[in-house]
Amino acid sequence: MCKGLATLPATCLKSAKDIKHKISFLLQKPEPQAADQKQTKEKNVAAAAVKRVPTAAEVKKWKESFSHVMDSDTGRWIFSSFLRSEFSEENMDFWIACEEYKKTGASKLGTRAKLIYRQYVEADAPNEVNLDAATREETRQKVEHAGPSCFHEAQRMIYVLMEKDSYRRFLNSKLIRDLLQKNEMKNWDYVKNTQALSGGA
């Protein structure tokens, strides 16, 4: 007789959840208008990034600490491309959504908080981030009485997760090696490189 999921090792459950997340990411079909807006936004960010290839000093600074990556618009964009290649860009998307949420006017906090919660935090959300049950519940309660800091702990946890996990792999990625080796070439197209890394056209 089946005893349920409780009898499975935690590693199996985590692997199953990771696979489920990757499949849902691949099957996700955004509405055409939302997709167009996302593509336009990505093109605008890419265009801005192309205007200035990061110097070797900047890239070396990114290697010093994760905070240097996150403090740089170009650093965040390149790191997001890397996360996309690992099927974990929802972490950066959530972190950025939290930063934008802090700038939201008081009258719109409640609506915006619920949108972020449904998109990233609740169980089985379209872009669910990896939070423990206690933080997820604490965030749910805070969203009910939305204030400027209701995502503070969840955002902090995702920042630490990116820093301790994806950032370490990012430092050893081909993308960073190429930036360090080719940054002196004025017309080096690192946008094309990041698109290739993330499977884009």
BELZIGI-V22089 format. One line per field, one symbol per residue. ss: DSSP state (h for helix, s for strand, l for the rest). psi: psi as a letter, one per 40 degrees, with the letter a starting at -180 (. if undefined). burial: # if it has 9 or more other C-alpha atoms within 8 Angstrom, else .. A space follows every 10 residues. Layout:
ss = ???
psi = ???
burial = ???
//
This chain:
ss = llllhhhllh hhhhhhhhhh hhhhhhhlll lhhhhhhhhh hhhhhhhhhh lllllhhhhh hhhhlhhhhh llhhhhhhhh hhhhhllllh hhhhhhhhhh hllllhhhhh hhhhhhhhhh hlllllllll llhhhhhhhh hhhhllllll lhhhhhhhhh hhhhhhhhhh hllhhhhhhh hhlllllllh hhhhhhhlll l
psi = hheaddeiid dddddddddd ddddddehgi iddddddddd dddddddddd dhhiiddddd ddediddddd ehdddddddd dddddeffed dddddddddd ddeiideedd dddddddddd dihfidfhig iidddddddd ddddghided eddddddddd dddecddddd deiddddddd deeehdehge dddddddeei .
burial = .......... ..#....... .#.##..... ....#..... ....##..## ..##.#..## ##...#.### ....###### #####...## ##.##.##.. #..#....## .###.##### ##..##.##. #...##..## .##..###.# #.###.###. ###..###.# ....###### ..#......# #.######.. .
//
